[in-house]
Amino acid sequence: MTLKQIENLRVIDQDITNDSYGTYYDKRSIEQLLNYGFILLDKPNGPTSHETVSWVKKILNVPKAGHSGTLDPQVSGLLPIGFGEATKALIVLLLGPKEYHALGRLHSLPSKEKLNQVLKLLTGKIYQKPPQRSAVSRQTRIRNVYEIEVVEEKERLLLLRILCEAGTYIRKIFYDMGEILGPGATMIELRRTRVGQFNEESNLVKMHDLVDAYALWKEKNDESKIRRILMPIEHCLSEIKSVVIRDSAVDALCHGAQLAIPGILEISSGLKKGDLVGIYTQKGEIVALAETIMPEDEIVENTKGFAFQIKRIIMAPNTYPKSWRSKAVVNN
């Protein structure tokens, strides 16, 4: 959890955490980070996102890895890649905005006034149909374009910064811009510069840096470089609200139980019904993602019932000791 999340937690009950199991999320070993961590890779032009993830798996010798948000082969930039159990939490990054820097060529030179009018038309909620070569069905859908800024303009070359909702096709924005202007427009190059709360200043790593860091750790037992690269998956969840639970409730959740109010110690202030929350241990480890089904006041006032609907379990079972009993099977 981040300091902001900790400051906003509302204490409901007290409990004493036990250091004999679990690990404080910011004190994980490298081996643990390779199961509950992620990197912000600077994807090069050329390979697909799937190929890039495959290379990273081989470099770090991990059995499981996944990315958040596909980049086309010709697109470079920020590609978050999670490892092991952490892959289940990357879905949260799809909720936040994405930023691109796109270079394109206009087929004619419009006036600045006309160009600004067109860019304004393409800002806000727009209709888009995915291109023929895409990983999703070609159905018209609505996407939100939050900002379009002209970074640089040289004759018919145009560099744009576009902040938009996940799943927006930037190439289609250039195509539509050309259709409105008349003679057309073509995107030449595209780079993703932001995913959610992460941008190019957020510990972005290139592939060769990853190779060097892993070799330094394995061959010289020097983990300084790879520790700077690998981040706890909890950093991905800093923008959603938090719930802290008792140690005795952790393993039950990991085995599929729902979270009952007696198992809750702290919640984020201002929690509303329908909020997506992260369920954490007292050491700050992410256990699961859940949806709030009871607002903050009701959670505080009640002593029983279920306040959250578990959506995705992140922590592996048996990480914490079993403190629950299954019902006995009675044979007639």
MIVO-777487 format. One record per residue (C-alpha): z, x, y; residue in one letter; chain; residue number from 1. Coordinates in nm, 4 decimals. Layout:
BEGIN
up|east|north|marse|marba|tivex
Z|X|Y|a|A|NUM
...
This chain:
BEGIN
up|east|north|marse|marba|tivex
0.0000|0.0000|0.0000|m|A|1
-0.0580|0.1106|0.3562|t|A|2
0.2126|0.1413|0.6212|l|A|3
0.0703|-0.1714|0.7869|k|A|4
0.1162|-0.3706|0.4663|q|A|5
0.4702|-0.2403|0.4147|i|A|6
0.5697|-0.3299|0.7717|e|A|7
0.4427|-0.6872|0.7281|n|A|8
0.6240|-0.7546|0.3998|l|A|9
0.8838|-1.0302|0.4007|r|A|10
1.1766|-0.9565|0.1655|v|A|11
1.2626|-1.2470|-0.0633|i|A|12
1.4946|-1.0720|-0.3091|d|A|13
1.6231|-0.7262|-0.3961|q|A|14
1.5731|-0.5209|-0.7112|d|A|15
1.6263|-0.1592|-0.8125|i|A|16
1.3174|0.0275|-0.9248|t|A|17
1.3347|0.2606|-1.2247|n|A|18
1.1724|0.6042|-1.2088|d|A|19
1.1484|0.6380|-1.5864|s|A|20
0.8191|0.4449|-1.5941|y|A|21
0.5275|0.3898|-1.3595|g|A|22
0.4178|0.6347|-1.0890|t|A|23
0.4320|0.6101|-0.7116|y|A|24
0.0697|0.5429|-0.6213|y|A|25
0.0488|0.8403|-0.3820|d|A|26
0.2013|1.0827|-0.6345|k|A|27
-0.0405|1.0327|-0.9230|r|A|28
-0.1668|1.3325|-1.1185|s|A|29
-0.5402|1.4131|-1.1202|i|A|30
-0.5642|1.2676|-1.4712|e|A|31
-0.4078|0.9441|-1.3451|q|A|32
-0.6386|0.9331|-1.0423|l|A|33
-0.9347|0.9559|-1.2789|l|A|34
-0.8182|0.6203|-1.4151|n|A|35
-0.6739|0.4600|-1.0999|y|A|36
-0.8724|0.6278|-0.8257|g|A|37
-1.2059|0.6264|-0.6450|f|A|38
-1.4316|0.8438|-0.4312|i|A|39
-1.6557|0.7764|-0.1332|l|A|40
-1.9804|0.9371|-0.2442|l|A|41
-2.2594|1.0288|-0.0050|d|A|42
-2.5470|0.9043|-0.2231|k|A|43
-2.8689|1.1013|-0.1787|p|A|44
-3.2194|0.9567|-0.1569|n|A|45
-3.3990|0.9279|-0.4896|g|A|46
-3.1686|0.8160|-0.7723|p|A|47
-3.0639|0.4580|-0.8336|t|A|48
-2.6982|0.3624|-0.7884|s|A|49
-2.6706|0.3347|-1.1688|h|A|50
-2.8086|0.6867|-1.2170|e|A|51
-2.5741|0.8205|-0.9506|t|A|52
-2.2702|0.6694|-1.1237|v|A|53
-2.3892|0.8152|-1.4562|s|A|54
-2.4092|1.1637|-1.3030|w|A|55
-2.0615|1.1300|-1.1519|v|A|56
-1.9225|1.0261|-1.4922|k|A|57
-2.0679|1.3403|-1.6480|k|A|58
-1.9449|1.5663|-1.3687|i|A|59
-1.5872|1.4367|-1.3915|l|A|60
-1.5962|1.3767|-1.7669|n|A|61
-1.4684|1.0184|-1.7377|v|A|62
-1.5561|0.7383|-1.9822|p|A|63
-1.5714|0.4578|-1.7270|k|A|64
-1.6948|0.4384|-1.3677|a|A|65
-1.8514|0.1761|-1.1446|g|A|66
-1.9752|0.1353|-0.7880|h|A|67
-1.9234|-0.1211|-0.5140|s|A|68
-2.2519|-0.2521|-0.3771|g|A|69
-2.5923|-0.1318|-0.4987|t|A|70
-2.8043|0.0993|-0.2861|l|A|71
-3.1783|0.1111|-0.3506|d|A|72
-3.3152|0.4485|-0.4713|p|A|73
-3.4670|0.5341|-0.1320|q|A|74
-3.1439|0.4496|0.0551|v|A|75
-2.8744|0.7106|0.1195|s|A|76
-2.5159|0.6842|0.2354|g|A|77
-2.1729|0.5588|0.1451|l|A|78
-2.1305|0.4497|-0.2179|l|A|79
-1.7700|0.3868|-0.3314|p|A|80
-1.7260|0.4760|-0.7002|i|A|81
-1.4127|0.3812|-0.8940|g|A|82
-1.2865|0.5177|-1.2251|f|A|83
-1.1256|0.3562|-1.5282|g|A|84
-0.9053|0.0586|-1.4415|e|A|85
-0.9823|0.1073|-1.0707|a|A|86
-1.3345|-0.0323|-1.1199|t|A|87
-1.1811|-0.3814|-1.1410|k|A|88
-1.0544|-0.3588|-0.7821|a|A|89
-1.3804|-0.2518|-0.6157|l|A|90
-1.4839|-0.6162|-0.5821|i|A|91
-1.2537|-0.6387|-0.2778|v|A|92
-1.4891|-0.4121|-0.0802|l|A|93
-1.7626|-0.6764|-0.1133|l|A|94
-1.5539|-0.9044|0.1090|l|A|95
-1.5791|-0.6719|0.4089|g|A|96
-1.8742|-0.5916|0.6363|p|A|97
-2.1327|-0.3194|0.5755|k|A|98
-2.3005|-0.1041|0.8366|e|A|99
-2.6445|0.0566|0.8221|y|A|100
-2.8496|0.2856|1.0395|h|A|101
-3.2131|0.1897|0.9957|a|A|102
-3.5215|0.3676|1.1259|l|A|103
-3.8369|0.1620|1.1626|g|A|104
-4.1778|0.1589|1.3260|r|A|105
-4.3048|-0.1265|1.5404|l|A|106
-4.6784|-0.1933|1.5091|h|A|107
-4.6956|-0.2568|1.8830|s|A|108
-4.4760|-0.1617|2.1775|l|A|109
-4.2862|-0.4678|2.3114|p|A|110
-4.1004|-0.4806|2.6398|s|A|111
-3.7266|-0.4135|2.6267|k|A|112
-3.6619|-0.7708|2.7301|e|A|113
-3.8741|-0.9085|2.4446|k|A|114
-3.7166|-0.6701|2.1924|l|A|115
-3.3647|-0.7705|2.2971|n|A|116
-3.4566|-1.1374|2.2657|q|A|117
-3.5803|-1.0841|1.9100|v|A|118
-3.2724|-0.8841|1.8073|l|A|119
-3.0528|-1.1585|1.9477|k|A|120
-3.2418|-1.4147|1.7358|l|A|121
-3.1723|-1.2031|1.4252|l|A|122
-2.7981|-1.1786|1.4993|t|A|123
-2.5558|-1.4350|1.3564|g|A|124
-2.6263|-1.6503|1.0513|k|A|125
-2.9814|-1.5980|0.9259|i|A|126
-3.1841|-1.7162|0.6276|y|A|127
-3.3083|-1.4514|0.3855|q|A|128
-3.5013|-1.4484|0.0594|k|A|129
-3.4546|-1.1284|-0.1473|p|A|130
-3.7693|-0.9162|-0.1910|p|A|131
-3.9727|-0.9351|-0.5127|q|A|132
-3.8223|-0.6104|-0.6432|r|A|133
-3.4549|-0.6991|-0.6290|s|A|134
-3.1636|-0.7263|-0.8700|a|A|135
-3.0900|-1.0904|-0.7853|v|A|136
-3.2807|-1.4186|-0.8124|s|A|137
-3.5199|-1.4837|-0.5247|r|A|138
-3.3458|-1.7813|-0.3707|q|A|139
-3.3172|-1.8330|0.0033|t|A|140
-2.9604|-1.7694|0.1176|r|A|141
-2.7624|-1.7402|0.4395|i|A|142
-2.6284|-1.4017|0.5498|r|A|143
-2.4267|-1.3143|0.8591|n|A|144
-2.5485|-1.0327|1.0837|v|A|145
-2.2550|-0.9446|1.3084|y|A|146
-2.4117|-0.6807|1.5342|e|A|147
-2.7509|-0.5182|1.5976|i|A|148
-2.7559|-0.2251|1.8376|e|A|149
-3.0491|-0.0121|1.9477|v|A|150
-2.9235|0.3440|1.8974|v|A|151
-3.2453|0.5184|2.0012|e|A|152
-3.6020|0.4226|2.0860|e|A|153
-3.8997|0.6565|2.1095|k|A|154
-4.2347|0.4933|2.1655|e|A|155
-4.2787|0.2650|1.8621|r|A|156
-3.9987|0.4256|1.6579|l|A|157
-3.6746|0.2294|1.6618|l|A|158
-3.3309|0.3335|1.5292|l|A|159
-3.0934|0.0407|1.4798|l|A|160
-2.7264|0.0142|1.3865|r|A|161
-2.6727|-0.3077|1.1935|i|A|162
-2.3327|-0.4490|1.0968|l|A|163
-2.3698|-0.7311|0.8478|c|A|164
-2.2360|-0.9258|0.5535|e|A|165
-2.2660|-0.7788|0.2031|a|A|166
-2.5966|-0.8719|0.0392|g|A|167
-2.8048|-0.8589|0.3591|t|A|168
-3.1502|-0.7053|0.3168|y|A|169
-3.2119|-0.4714|0.6108|i|A|170
-3.5781|-0.4221|0.5240|r|A|171
-3.6218|-0.7985|0.5600|k|A|172
-3.4673|-0.7850|0.9096|i|A|173
-3.7376|-0.5367|1.0149|f|A|174
-4.0057|-0.7511|0.8509|y|A|175
-3.8839|-1.0649|1.0310|d|A|176
-3.8646|-0.8757|1.3593|m|A|177
-4.2294|-0.7747|1.3177|g|A|178
-4.3302|-1.1312|1.2345|e|A|179
-4.1644|-1.2654|1.5501|i|A|180
-4.3147|-0.9930|1.7691|l|A|181
-4.6574|-1.0556|1.6173|g|A|182
-4.8215|-0.7300|1.5039|p|A|183
-4.5439|-0.6461|1.2528|g|A|184
-4.2785|-0.3804|1.1856|a|A|185
-4.1980|-0.1481|0.8945|t|A|186
-3.8682|0.0098|0.7943|m|A|187
-3.9055|0.3840|0.7276|i|A|188
-3.5572|0.5043|0.6360|e|A|189
-3.2159|0.3495|0.5713|l|A|190
-2.8632|0.4873|0.5462|r|A|191
-2.5403|0.2982|0.4785|r|A|192
-2.2636|0.4228|0.7081|t|A|193
-1.9805|0.1785|0.6414|r|A|194
-1.8389|-0.0294|0.3550|v|A|195
-1.5422|-0.2462|0.4487|g|A|196
-1.2820|-0.0282|0.6228|q|A|197
-1.4497|0.2977|0.5161|f|A|198
-1.7116|0.4857|0.7189|n|A|199
-1.8713|0.8307|0.7318|e|A|200
-1.5494|0.9780|0.8712|e|A|201
-1.3502|0.8532|0.5683|s|A|202
-1.3493|1.1502|0.3301|n|A|203
-1.7173|1.1206|0.2359|l|A|204
-1.8126|1.3626|-0.0455|v|A|205
-2.1478|1.5015|-0.1576|k|A|206
-2.2421|1.5497|-0.5232|m|A|207
-2.2262|1.9307|-0.5158|h|A|208
-1.8773|1.9156|-0.3584|d|A|209
-1.7673|1.7039|-0.6526|l|A|210
-1.9027|1.9620|-0.8986|v|A|211
-1.7231|2.2454|-0.7172|d|A|212
-1.3934|2.0554|-0.6962|a|A|213
-1.3929|1.9673|-1.0665|y|A|214
-1.4807|2.3235|-1.1714|a|A|215
-1.2055|2.4651|-0.9484|l|A|216
-0.9519|2.2317|-1.1077|w|A|217
-1.0584|2.2916|-1.4683|k|A|218
-1.1340|2.6640|-1.4542|e|A|219
-0.8678|2.7870|-1.2097|k|A|220
-0.6111|2.5072|-1.2297|n|A|221
-0.6523|2.4590|-0.8545|d|A|222
-0.6430|2.0881|-0.7741|e|A|223
-0.6399|2.1212|-0.3943|s|A|224
-1.0062|2.0277|-0.3470|k|A|225
-1.0331|1.7505|-0.6045|i|A|226
-0.7094|1.5955|-0.4762|r|A|227
-0.8667|1.5639|-0.1314|r|A|228
-1.1674|1.3895|-0.2858|i|A|229
-0.9947|1.1484|-0.5266|l|A|230
-0.8098|0.8625|-0.3570|m|A|231
-0.5740|0.6013|-0.5057|p|A|232
-0.7501|0.2690|-0.5578|i|A|233
-0.4787|0.1037|-0.3489|e|A|234
-0.6544|0.2394|-0.0379|h|A|235
-0.9398|-0.0047|-0.1107|c|A|236
-0.6972|-0.2960|-0.0845|l|A|237
-0.5462|-0.2157|0.2551|s|A|238
-0.7167|-0.5118|0.4257|e|A|239
-0.5763|-0.7858|0.1989|i|A|240
-0.2207|-0.9205|0.1921|k|A|241
0.0437|-0.7975|-0.0515|s|A|242
0.3031|-0.9219|-0.2979|v|A|243
0.5661|-0.6961|-0.4563|v|A|244
0.7129|-0.7981|-0.7925|i|A|245
1.0021|-0.6981|-1.0156|r|A|246
0.9495|-0.4254|-1.2724|d|A|247
1.0449|-0.6774|-1.5410|s|A|248
0.7470|-0.8993|-1.4468|a|A|249
0.4773|-0.6284|-1.4526|v|A|250
0.3962|-0.6096|-1.8238|d|A|251
0.3968|-0.9874|-1.8636|a|A|252
0.1233|-1.0109|-1.5984|l|A|253
-0.0721|-0.7346|-1.7698|c|A|254
-0.0678|-0.9431|-2.0890|h|A|255
-0.2037|-1.2538|-1.9158|g|A|256
0.1043|-1.4368|-1.7849|a|A|257
0.1059|-1.6078|-1.4464|q|A|258
0.3446|-1.4895|-1.1735|l|A|259
0.6517|-1.7118|-1.1395|a|A|260
0.8527|-1.7183|-0.8156|i|A|261
1.1623|-1.5519|-0.9717|p|A|262
0.9515|-1.2411|-1.0348|g|A|263
0.8608|-1.1995|-0.6644|i|A|264
1.0525|-0.9579|-0.4391|l|A|265
0.8425|-0.9395|-0.1202|e|A|266
0.5368|-1.1083|0.0299|i|A|267
0.3183|-1.0475|0.3339|s|A|268
0.4145|-1.2482|0.6393|s|A|269
0.1832|-1.5369|0.7268|g|A|270
0.0642|-1.5917|0.3691|l|A|271
-0.1546|-1.9030|0.3433|k|A|272
-0.2899|-2.1063|0.0555|k|A|273
-0.6192|-1.9619|-0.0669|g|A|274
-0.5484|-1.6039|0.0513|d|A|275
-0.6574|-1.3212|-0.1765|l|A|276
-0.3602|-1.0900|-0.2361|v|A|277
-0.2814|-0.7691|-0.4189|g|A|278
0.0130|-0.7831|-0.6608|i|A|279
0.2047|-0.4520|-0.6516|y|A|280
0.4916|-0.2809|-0.8294|t|A|281
0.7833|-0.1477|-0.6274|q|A|282
0.6165|0.1944|-0.6469|k|A|283
0.3097|0.0554|-0.4685|g|A|284
0.0855|0.0477|-0.7795|e|A|285
-0.1684|-0.2332|-0.7910|i|A|286
-0.1091|-0.4668|-1.0854|v|A|287
-0.3525|-0.7503|-1.0199|a|A|288
-0.5537|-0.9503|-0.7681|l|A|289
-0.4502|-1.3116|-0.7198|a|A|290
-0.5121|-1.6201|-0.5076|e|A|291
-0.2254|-1.7846|-0.3205|t|A|292
-0.1661|-2.1443|-0.4329|i|A|293
0.1547|-2.1972|-0.2327|m|A|294
0.2063|-2.1037|0.1371|p|A|295
0.4735|-1.8586|0.2502|e|A|296
0.7417|-2.1163|0.3422|d|A|297
0.7196|-2.2901|0.0050|e|A|298
0.7435|-1.9590|-0.1812|i|A|299
1.0606|-1.8703|0.0105|v|A|300
1.2177|-2.2149|-0.0340|e|A|301
1.1485|-2.2594|-0.4076|n|A|302
1.3265|-2.0879|-0.6959|t|A|303
1.0781|-2.1787|-0.9679|k|A|304
0.7112|-2.2533|-1.0199|g|A|305
0.3927|-2.0492|-0.9799|f|A|306
0.2860|-1.9356|-0.6328|a|A|307
-0.0234|-1.7324|-0.7286|f|A|308
-0.3233|-1.7720|-0.9581|q|A|309
-0.4061|-1.4371|-1.1190|i|A|310
-0.7761|-1.3574|-1.0762|k|A|311
-0.8095|-1.0043|-1.2110|r|A|312
-0.5684|-0.7703|-1.3916|i|A|313
-0.5998|-0.4084|-1.2766|i|A|314
-0.3121|-0.2281|-1.4479|m|A|315
-0.3419|-0.1488|-1.8174|a|A|316
-0.0916|-0.3274|-2.0475|p|A|317
0.2153|-0.1320|-2.1645|n|A|318
0.2265|0.0808|-1.8485|t|A|319
0.5667|-0.0790|-1.7843|y|A|320
0.8188|-0.1713|-2.0579|p|A|321
0.8039|-0.5144|-2.2162|k|A|322
1.0749|-0.7400|-2.0703|s|A|323
0.9510|-1.0690|-2.2099|w|A|324
0.9559|-1.2439|-2.5472|r|A|325
0.6697|-1.4279|-2.7071|s|A|326
0.7350|-1.7638|-2.8712|k|A|327
0.8167|-1.7436|-3.2352|a|A|328
0.5648|-1.8935|-3.4757|v|A|329
0.7259|-2.1645|-3.6886|v|A|330
0.5798|-2.2229|-4.0350|n|A|331
0.6174|-2.5743|-4.1713|n|A|332
